[in-house]
Each structure stands twice: as structure tokens, then as C-alpha cells.
């Protein structure tokens, strides 16, 4: 049974890659990568986010310098149309994934409601 679910998940991954939302995200990513400054800023932003999330997950407090640096980087990210477009397309994919998660977990929700 688990193998069937995993096979369905792999099929769903392929369907996701073929979706308009994913294609738009991929196109936006390719466009952003063509702007070296935008791409570097995006990479810095991702790295900073990951570092801060890991620190918080370990129960560590963020320093004022870290918070200020993250704010400055977020402002810089907002200056690139390519990154803003990418984030909009990423949000559309995340919305699709949230809808999918709701469909998949509906049997569990129904189980607990009855």
C-alpha cells in the first residue's frame, strides 16, 4: 500500500512540474538568473533565511545585527522586479500545494470530525 502511495506521489510530482504554476515559477527563476545582481541577492537572501531559521530552531535568539541585516537584505530583494516576480510565482505554487495538502489530508480531518 505504501508503495502505491509513493507511486502516486511521484506521478503527482510530474503533474506539478507540468502545471502552469510550476512552469511560470521556472520561467521566473530563469529570468532572474539572467540578472547577476538579482541572482546574487536572491542567493544571499536564501542563505540568510536558512541560517536564521536554523538558529531559531535551535532555540537561539537572533541578534539585533542579524535582524537588521535581514531587514536590509529584504529591502534589497524588493528592489529587483525579477525577484518580486519569482516570489509571486512561488506563492502561486505554494497555494497549489496547500490545496493539494488539503485534499490529501481530508480523510484524516474527516476521521477526527466524526
C-alpha positions in Angstrom: 0.0 0.0 0.0 2.8 2.5 0.9 4.4 1.7 -2.5 1.1 2.7 -4.2 1.0 6.0 -2.3 4.6 6.7 -3.2 4.0 5.9 -6.9 1.0 8.3 -6.8 3.2 10.9 -5.2 5.8 10.6 -7.9 3.1 10.9 -10.5 1.8 14.0 -8.7 5.3 15.5 -8.8 5.4 15.0 -12.5 2.0 16.6 -12.8 3.2 19.5 -10.7 6.1 20.1 -13.0 3.8 20.2 -15.9 1.4 22.7 -14.3 1.1 26.3 -15.4 2.1 27.4 -11.9 5.3 25.5 -11.9 6.2 26.5 -15.5 5.7 30.1 -14.6 7.9 29.7 -11.5 10.6 28.0 -13.6 10.4 30.8 -16.2 10.6 33.5 -13.5 13.7 31.7 -12.0 15.4 31.5 -15.3 14.7 35.2 -15.9 16.0 36.2 -12.5 19.2 34.2 -13.0 20.0 36.3 -16.1 20.4 39.3 -13.9 23.6 38.6 -12.0 22.9 41.2 -9.3 19.4 39.9 -8.7 20.6 36.3 -8.6 23.4 37.0 -6.1 20.9 39.0 -3.9 18.4 36.1 -4.1 21.1 33.6 -3.1 22.2 35.8 -0.2 18.6 36.1 0.9 18.0 32.4 0.8 21.3 31.7 2.7 20.4 34.3 5.4 16.9 33.0 5.8 18.1 29.4 6.2 20.8 30.5 8.7 18.3 32.5 10.8 15.7 29.7 10.7 18.3 27.2 11.8 19.3 29.4 14.7 15.7 29.9 15.8 15.0 26.2 15.5 17.9 25.6 17.9 16.3 27.9 20.4 18.8 30.7 19.9 17.8 34.3 19.9 18.6 36.4 16.9 20.9 39.4 17.5 20.0 42.9 16.6 22.7 42.9 13.9 21.2 39.7 12.4 17.7 41.3 12.4 19.0 44.5 10.8 20.9 42.6 8.2 17.9 40.5 7.3 15.7 43.6 7.0 18.3 45.3 4.8 18.6 42.3 2.6 14.8 42.0 2.4 14.6 45.6 1.3 17.3 45.0 -1.3 15.4 41.9 -2.6 12.4 44.2 -3.1 14.3 46.4 -5.4 14.6 43.6 -8.1 11.5 43.1 -10.2 12.9 39.7 -11.2 12.9 38.5 -7.5 9.4 40.0 -6.8 8.0 38.2 -9.8 9.7 35.0 -8.7 8.2 35.3 -5.3 4.8 35.9 -6.7 5.1 32.8 -8.9 6.4 30.8 -5.9 3.4 31.9 -3.9 1.1 30.5 -6.7 2.9 27.2 -6.5 2.6 27.2 -2.7 -1.1 27.9 -2.9 -1.5 24.9 -5.2 0.5 22.7 -2.8 -1.7 23.9 0.1 -4.8 23.0 -1.8 -3.3 19.6 -2.6 -2.4 19.1 1.0 -6.0 19.8 2.0 -7.3 17.2 -0.5 -4.8 14.6 0.7 -5.4 15.2 4.4 -9.2 15.4 4.1 -9.7 11.8 5.1 -7.8 12.4 8.3 -9.8 15.6 9.0 -13.0 13.7 8.4 -11.9 10.9 10.6 -11.3 13.2 13.6 -14.5 15.1 13.0 -16.7 12.0 13.2 
